């Protein structure tokens, strides 16, 4: 069990045995606050099973989700070292299992098995480097660089010979509680932010390219993609609200600016499972072929049809 947690996978069998002895296994139910912001803490939590959200909140109950963590991840390492107030809250999204390493157990490890302490310190150093990298991203990159960087952050490499990139879509996270109680409000605010970033991007393209002919593809209803076929109804509803909102309020509206919009949202071919690769998200050769065909038409035609204002594909789930 512990070998599956990167924090401990470099330890010897003897050290793993000691970790089992000095850590406490905790089973915590879904939607339970594990640690609270500003409370005094002294323990590190390694996730064995389940997922959690790391968030900060204000006095009015609003939340900002900082990260979603799953099996193999950990949190609370800062308080393990300095026993200072927690910098964020953590709540379970699923029934979860944790291995908890307290400050006292950590000090014991320093004497009995220094390698355990070294592993924790290496993990802490990595977190600090990641924080430095993100700070430099915010400070030094322009909006285009930040958008690209964010997309790369959302992509997680899954091992194996093909080294495919697997995306954990934001809508799936939304269906698991991101946005707290006002989930629709959170989705709508993110769609609005997407629109503002898109406007900035287009302004930059025009500033650099003069008077280009711009062709945009709207967003299909993610709830209808094979990737989300097996998820819960709330997840599908969140995916639908986000993607339909982006298409109808942001991308389709670009036709008023003379931009040609390819209507993936209302094209039945978008929802044919055989047009997707095995991950259910990326098109395969057949999928890319039909998209490429539409791009060619949009570029070469003087009267490419405008996207539909409404269609049955926008309301796949109730």
N, C-alpha and C positions, 0 to 999 in steps of 0.2 A: 504494500500500500504506500509506504513512505518513499519507495524508489520512484514512484510516478510523480513525485513532487520535485521539481528542479532544484529547489532550495536544499534538498537532502540527497540528490541522486549521485553526488560525487563522494559520499561518505563510505567508509568501509562497513562491512557487515557488523563489526563490533560497535561502531559508532551508531549505526542504524538501531541496533538493539538498545543502546543507551538512550537514544532519542525517544524510543517507545516507552522507556521507563520514566523519563523526566517530563514528557508531555502528557497532557490530559486530552482525551477524545471527547468532543462535545457534539451532540446532535441537536440542531436548532430548527424549529419549524419555519415554514415559508412565511414571508411578510413579518419577520421579527427583527427588531433593531438589535444588532450584535454589540456595537459600540456607538457611543454618542459623542458628537463634537463637543469639545471643551471639557469633557470629563477626564479625570486623571486615570491614566492607563499604565499598564506595565507588562502587557503580553502581546506576543505575535501570534496571529492566526494563519495557519496553512490550510487551504481548502482541499479537502479530500473528495467531497462530492457536493454537487449543487452549485448555485451561482449567487453572487451578491452584487448590490449596487453601492458604490462609494459616492457620497453626496454631501453637500453643504446646504444649510437652510437659513432662513431669516425668521424674524419674530412673527411674520404674517403667514408662515407655513409654506412659503414657496421654496422649491428645491432646485438646485443645479446639480445635475448628474456629472460627476467627474470621470467615472470609469465603471465598466461592468467587468467583474472578475469571475473566473470559473476554476474548475479543478486544476491543481498545480500552481495556482497563484497564491499570494499571501498578502496580508495587510497587518498594520499595527507595529511594524518594525521600529518606527521612530520612538514610540513610547517604551518599547522593550529596552532601548538604550538609555534614554534620559528620564523616563517616568514623568514626562510632562503632559499637559492636557492634550487630548486627541485633536488633530487638525481637521478631521472630517468624521462624518457618521457613516456607518455601514449597516445595511439591512439585507436580509436574505430575500432572494427572488424565488427560491425553491426550498424544499426540505433539504437541509445541508448538514454536512459532517465536517468538523474541523479538528486539527491537531493544534493544541494551544501550548505555546512555550512561554512560561512566565519569566519575569526578570530574575527571580530567585533560581529557577532552573537553568537559566542562561549563565548565571554566575557559577553554578555548579559545573556546567559544561566547560567553562574556562579552565577549571582545575582538572577535571577528569578526562575531557576529550576536546582539546583546543580546536580540532578541525571543525567541530560543530559551530563554534563561535566564529571561526574564520569564514565559514560558508555564509553565515548571517551577515557578517561585515561586508563580504563581497557583494551580496545581494543589495545591501544598503548603498554601497558605492555605485552599483549599476543604476539604482533608482535616482541617485543624485546626478549621474551623467545624463540620464534620460531627461531629467528636469532642466539641466543646463541646455540640452539640445532644443527642447521645446521653447525655452526662453529666447534662445538665439533665433529660432524660427519666427517667433512673434515680432522680434525687434528688427531683424535684418531683411526678411523677405517681403516682397510686394504682395498684393492680393493674389496674383496668379501663382506665385510660389507657395503661398499658404494654402490655396485650394488644392494644388497638386500634392503638397505634403500631407494634408488631411486625408486625401483619398488613399495615399500609401499607408497611412496609419491605420485606416479601416481594413486594409487588406492583410490577411494573416497567411503566411506560407504554411501549407500543410506538408509534411515531409513526403518521402517517397520519390521514386525515380523521375516522375513527371514534374515534380515541384510546381504543381498547379497552385494558383492563388484562389483562396476561398474567401468570399466576402461574407461578413456577418452583418446583414442589412440593418440599418438603423430602425426600420419599421418593426423588425422582430424584437429588438430591444425595447421599443415603445410598448409592444404588446406584453412585455414582462414587467412593466411598471415605471419605465422612464417617463418623467413628466408628472409623477405623483398622481394626485387625485384629478387634476385638471388636464387629463391626457390630450383631449381634443384641442384645448387652448395651447398646449405646448407644441403640438404638431403644427397648428396654424401659425404660431410665431416662428417656427423653424422654416416653414414654407415662405413666409414673408422675408426672412433673412436670406433664404436662397435666392429670392427674386432680387433683392438688393445687390447681392454678390454677382448675380448674372448680369444685371444692368451695368455694373462696374466693369465686368469682363468685356461686354460688348462695346462699351465706350472706349476701352483700351484698344480693342481690335480696330475700331474705326480710326482712332487717333494714329495708329501705326500703319494702317493699310490704305488710308485715304477713303475711297468710296467702294468698298468691296461688296461682292454679292455674297450674302451670308445665308447659309442653309442650316437650319437647326432641326434636331429630332426631338419630339416631345417624349415624355416619360410614359411607358405603358402602365397599366394597372398591375402593380407588383403582386397583388393578391391572386392574379390569374396565372402567374408563372409557376412552372413545375416545382421550383425551389420551395414555395410556400404551400404546396398541396397538402402536406401533413401537419401543418401547425394549427394552433387553436383559432377559434373565431375572433377573439379580441386581437390576436396578432394580425390576422388577415384584414380586419377592420382598420387597424392602425396603418398597415401598409397601403390600403386603398385610399384612405384619407390623405396621406402624405403624397402619394404619386399622382392622384387625380388633382389635388390642390396645385402641385407643381405644374402640371400640364395645363390646366384650365386658367389659372390666374397668372402664370408667369410665361410659359413657353408659347402657348397658342396666341397670347396677346401680342406677341412680337410681329404678327402679320401686319399690324397697324403701322409698324415702322418699316415696312417693305421687306421684311425678312421672310424667306420661304420656310415653312414648317412642315416637316414630314410627320404624318399622323400615325405614329406607332400605337397610340392609345386605342384608336378605333379601327385598327387593321386586324382582321381575324387571324391573319398569319402569325401575328405576334404571340398568340396564345396556343399555338400548335406545339405540343410537347416534343415532337420529332425535330423541331427546329432548334433544339437546345442541346448543349453538351451534357455530360453525365452529372454535372453539378446543378443543373436545373436553372442556372442563371445566365451563363454565357452562351451566346448562340454558337451552333456548330456551323459547318460549311454551308448547309442549306439555309440556315438562319441568316448568316452573313450575306449569302447570295441575294436573298430577297431585299435585305436592307440596302445593299450596294446598288441593286437595280433601281430602288426608289431614289437614292442619292443622285444617280446619273440622270434620271428623269427630272429631278428638281433643279439640277444644274443646267440642263440643256433646254428645258421647256420654258416658253415665255408665258405659259398660263397653267402652272402647276396648281392643282386644287388646294384650297385652304382647308385646314383641319376642321372637323366637325365640332360644333358647340356641345353636342351631347350624343351619346350612343350607349347601347346596352352594356358595353365593356366597362363603362365607368361605374356601374353598380353591380358588380359580380357578387358581392356579399351584402347582406342587409345592414 
